[in-house]
Structure formats: C-alpha cells, structure tokens
C-alpha cells in the first residue's frame, strides 16, 4: 500500500478584509497561510518522496514550505475549479450583482454560477490528473491543490453517501488515502486532518523564517527566551513550577507578527487560528497582561521588559526609552500600566527567589 496525501494550500492573502470567491484567481499566501504550510511540513515532510501541486501560486508556495528538498511537479489539471464571472470577486459584490443566484446557492451550494466550470467537470479533470500521477510515480506522495476539486474527488470516492460539501476542507489541512498496487484508492475516514505538531525550537525557528521575521527581531526573541527560561529555573529551584516548554515556545514566537500593525493582537489571533490557544495568550499579552499574576504569560512579559534589543536592562531604562513612542494620552496610560505590572512581577519574583533581578 502507498499513501496519497491530498493537501489544501494555506490561506491566501485577499486584497482587503472581505471574504472572496476564489477559484483560479491567483492570490499568494497570507501570513497565516505561510505558517500553516510550515505545520504541514512538520507533519508530512518525512512521509513523502515526491510532491505534486497546482500551478496557482498559493499551492506552489505551500508546496515550497512543505518539502523544500523534494522534487515539485506542477500539474495544470490540479488547478482549482474555474468559478466564471464570480472568480476573484468579494461575496459582498456577488450578493449585490446576483442576489437571486446567491440566495439559491444558500439552499443548493451546487446551483450554477454564471460561466463557471461545473463541480462534475472540475472533479473529473482533477481525478484524471491524480490517476496519471499515481501511474507515473512510486512511494508515498502529496498532492497540493484546492478545496473544490478535492471535495469533488472525495465525494466521487464515497459514491454519494454524503453531500459534496461534507468533504470541503479548511486551508492547511489534508486527507490521507491509501493506494494499492493497481492504483485503486481506499478511503476509510471521511474526516480531514488539521496538523497540530508539538512546538519545539526548530519548528519555532521555521515559523519565524516563513514570515520573513527580521534577524534583529529574532535575536531579540532569542534573548527574551534565554531570560524567561532562566526565570523559570530560579522559580523552580524555590518550589514554583511553570510549564517551561510553553514559556520557551511562547518567548521564541512572541514577536512573530512584529512587522504588522497591532502585532500583539495579530500574533495572538494567528496562533489561535493555528490551534495553539496557550501560545496565543502569551503572544497577545506580551505588551500588557490581562491581570498581574505570576504565570507563563507573565514570565515572558517580564523577560521582554528586561531585554532591550538583545541586552539586559533595567525595567526603568526599558520603559524610559519606549516612552517617546507614546503619542496619545491612551498610549501613555497603557505604558504606565505596563510599567506598574512589570515592577510588581519583578518584586514578586525577587521575593519568592530571594534575589535581585
């Protein structure tokens, strides 16, 4: 038996905050999409010997993260379904221009779209491409493609036991199928798999590199990590135990969205969507804690406030140097609250560990 992994690409980058109808419109990956592709790499890279992908950029970029060392073969018929006049438009515009068809599709998702390829036609095209790939390859392989064509293909394998919509899969997930010596497909589990590997240093480094996090930001994160783990060790030697793996991963990733606006909120939301709520909490609170209590998020918060670039500094110096960035009364008030939180946490740890930080 061989394994066939049918992978949906990571989330695309849309032009704005609206939801889009995307078939063959060629969007690249979003920040979340790049991170999803790295998680796919962690889960699948050592299981496959070759990777095939759609020619659309979001699939090509996903394949690049997934298995950079393996041959990547682009197959045009793995492309997403052509969605005709709706392809590349926001659903708000579609609702305004085709209200009757839009409403009809609420009850019947396969109601025809003007000028679009039918699900049956795109599914057959995709099926033929997969069959040719299996005949021309050996070993376990991955196919990186799109939800519409994959769902049509899986639906055909299940002979109508479920609706086609049942097999749509989210960005960054995959189906695992088995292939016998005659290239017949067996598919026992109708559930997709969403990667959720355990975070370790190597994976954290790859996640940071995938979003092109600048080297100086990564160096700062590494310095914060070293101090945060040191604080954990001091607390542990005095009988106070914290999850050091969580602290370490959270510190390595705390500035993952540093290049984005509202980077603490953005970074927290990214890791919530990736399925790491505890990491999300650390990232989203590293500029300001929800409450001043000693936990993993607080340890990373304090370590960040004791490191300026890569150098250990006092809390007073760190906050004095950052005060100039506060241009509004609200920003200055938040700055004062963060300073007070940092001082309280420092006093707390000094008292518990009988040291001076």
N, C-alpha and C positions, 0 to 999 in steps of 0.2 A: 504493500500500500504506500502511496505517496500522499503528501499533504499539499493542499491548494489553499492559500490564504487570499480571500477576496477583501481588499482593503479600500475603505473610503478615505480619500485625501483629508488633510487637515482643513480647518475652517478658512475660507477665503477672506480677503480684505475687500469689503464693499466700499463704495465711494463715500458713504455717509452712514448715519445711524439707522437708516431704514432697512427693512427686510427686502431682499431681492429675489426675483425669479431667475435662477441661473442654470442654463444648460450648457451651451457651447461658448458663451461669453467667457473670455479668458482672463479671469482675475488671478492674481498671485495669492500666496498665503498671507494671512494676517499674523500678528504676533502669537495669538493663541494657536493658530494653525502650525506654526513652526515648532512650538512646544509640544503639540500633540504628535507631530511627526517624530520627535526625539523619543517620546514614550513608546511609539511603535517600534522604533529602532531597538530600544532596550528589551522589548518583548519578543521581537521576531528575527532580529538580525542573525542570530546564531542558529536559526531553524531553517533558513532558506539558502539555496545555492544560486538562485537567479531571480531577478525582479523584472516584471513587465509593467508598462504603465501607459496610460492615456497620453496623448500629446499635449493636453491642456496643462498650463503652467502650474496650477495648484496640485496636479497629480505628479508632475515631473519634480517639483520642489519637495513634495512629500517623499517620493522615492529616493531623492538625493540624501535626505536626512536618515531614512530608514536603513539603507545599506550602501554607504558610500564606497565600499570596497568591491562591490559586486557589479557584474555587467548589468546595465539598464537597457532594456529593449523597448523602444517606443512603438506601439501598435495603434494605428489610426482608428481602427474599429472598436477600440476600448473607450473611445470618447463618450461623453455624456449625451443623452438624448437632446436633439435639437428642439428647442421649445418655441420655434416660429416667431410670431410677432411679439410674444411676451418675453423672449430671451433677453436678459440683461436689464429689464425694467423693474422698478420697485413695485411691490404689491399695492402700494397706495395709488400709483399711476394706473396700474392694471384695473383696480377696482373702479376708478373713475371712468376709464375708457371702455371697459367691457363689463358693466355691472351685472348683466343677465348671465353671462358665461361664468363670471366669478362666483355668483351665487349658486349656479347649477353645480359647480365643482365642489361646493361645500358638502353636498349630498352624494356626489359621484366624482371622486378625485380623478377618474379617467375620462371625464367629459372632454371632448376635443378642444384643443387650443388652436386658434387660427394659425394655419401654416406650419403646425408642429408635426414632428415625427411621432407616430403612434407608439405607445408602450410596447406593443407586439413587435413592431418593426425594429425598434432600437434594441429590444431584448433578444431578438433573433440575430441581429448583427453582432451583438456582444457575445452571444452563445457560440456563434461560428468562430469568432476570434479566439475565445477560450479553448475551443476544441483544437484549433490549429496550433495554439501554443502548447497544449498538452502533447500533441503528436510530435512536436519538434523539440521537446525538452525532456530532461531527466531529473529525478530527485524532487525535493520539496521546493515549491516556488511561490512567489507572491505576485498578485496582480493588483496594481493600484489604479482605481477607477472611481466611479461616481455612484451615488445612491440610487438614481432612477434606473440605470441599466443593470446594476447589481440586483436590485429588488425584483426586476422583471425576470432575471435569470433564475434567482432562487425560487420565485413564485412558480415558474415552469417546472422546476425540480419537484415541487410539492404537489403538483397535479391539482391545483385548485382547492387544497384543503383549507387555506386561509385566503384573505384578500391580499392583493399585491402590496397594499400599503403596510401590511403587517411586517414586511421584510425591509422596509426602509431603515437605514442605519445612520446614526449620527456621525458627524465628522470625527476622524481619528479612530474609528472602530473597524472591526473586521469580522468576517465569517471564516470558520475553519471547516473545510471539506476534505473528504478522503477520496482518492482516485485509485482504482485497481489497475491491473496490468493491461486491461482492454480500454483504459481511459474512461470507464464508467464512473460517474460521481455518486458517492453516498453521502447523505446529509441527514444526520440524526437529530441534531439540535437546532431548532429554528431561532435561537437567540444569538444575537451578535455579541462580540466580546469587546469590552472597552478597556484598554490597557491601564493597569494601575500598579506599576512596578514599585518596589520599595526604593525610597530615595537614598542614595549614597553619594559620596563625594564626587565620584566620576560622573554620575548622572547629573548632579547639580552643575558641574562644570560644563557638560554638554548642553544643558538647558540654557545656561548663560551665554555660551558661544552661539547658540542657534538664533538668539535675538540680537546678536552683534553688540553685546554689552561692552562698553569701552574698557580697556585694560586697567585704567586707573580706578574705575568703579569696582572692577573685580578684585583689584588689590586691596581696596578699602574693605570690601566684603570679607576677604580672607583674614584681614587683621581683626575685624569685628568678631569673626568666628573664633579665632585663637583666644581672644579675651573672654568671650562668652563661655567657652569650654573651660577656661581657667577658673572663672567664677563658679561654674558648676562643680568643679573639682574641690574648690575651697569649701563650698556649702556641703558637699557630700562628706568631706572629712570631719565636718561638725554635725553630721547626722541629718542633714536636709537633702533629700533625694529628689532630683528632677530628671526628666527624660532627655539625656544628653544627645541622643540621636536626633530628636526633634529640634533641640536647640541648635545643633550643628547644621542641619539642613536648612532650618529657618534663617540662620545667620548667613549662610552661603548665598541664599536666594533673596534676602530681604530687600535688595535694591534691583531686583530683576527688571522692573519697569522704570528705572531711573530716567530714561530718556523721554518718558511720557508725561503728560500733564497729570497732576494729582497721582503721582506714581505709587503712593502707598495704597490708595484705594484701587487703582488699576491692577497693581500686582496682586493684591488680595483677591480681587474678582477673578483674575486669571487662574489662580490655583484652586479657588473654589470650583470653577468650571472643570478643571482637570481632575477633581475628586480628592483634593488634599485640604480638608477644612482646617486642620490644625496648623498647617503651614500658612494657609490663608490668614489665620488670625495673627500669627507672628508678623507677617509682611504688612498687614493693614494697620498694625498698632506700633510699628517701629518709630513713628514720629509722635505718637501720643496714645497713651494707654486708656482703655475704657474705664478702668479703675486701678488704683495704685495698690496692687497686691503682688506678692512675690511668686511668679510662675514663669514658665518658659518664655512667654512673650515679653515679660518684664526684664528677664535676663538679657535678651537680645536688645531690647530698647536701651537698657543702661550701657551695655557694651558699645552700642552705636554712639552713645553720647560721650563716651570716654575715648573715642578714636576720631581724630581729625585727619582725613585722608588715610595714611597708614600709621600715623604717630599717636602714641598715648598722650592724652592731655587731661587737664582738669575739666570738670563739668563747667566751671565758671568761664574758662577760656573758650571752650566749645560754643557755649551759648552767647558769649560776648561777640565772637566772630560771626555768628549767624544772625545776630540781631539786625544787621544792616539790610538783610533781605526782607524784613517785615515792613511792608509799605502801608498797611492799613491798621486801624485800631483792632480789628478782629484778629489779624495775624499776630500783632504784638501781644494780645491777650492769650492766644494759643501758645505763643512762645514762652510766656511767663508760667503757664500751667505745666508745660513740658519740663521747664527748669525745676519747678517745685516737685514734680513727680520724680525726676532724676535724683534730686537731693534726698528725697525720702527713701528711695530704694537704696541709694548708696549708704545712708545711715543704717538702714535695716541690715544690709549685708555686713557692714563693719561691726555692728553689734553682735550679730549671730556668729561671725567668724573671728571676732576679737582681733581685727586687723585694721589698717588704714589703707584705703584704696588710693 
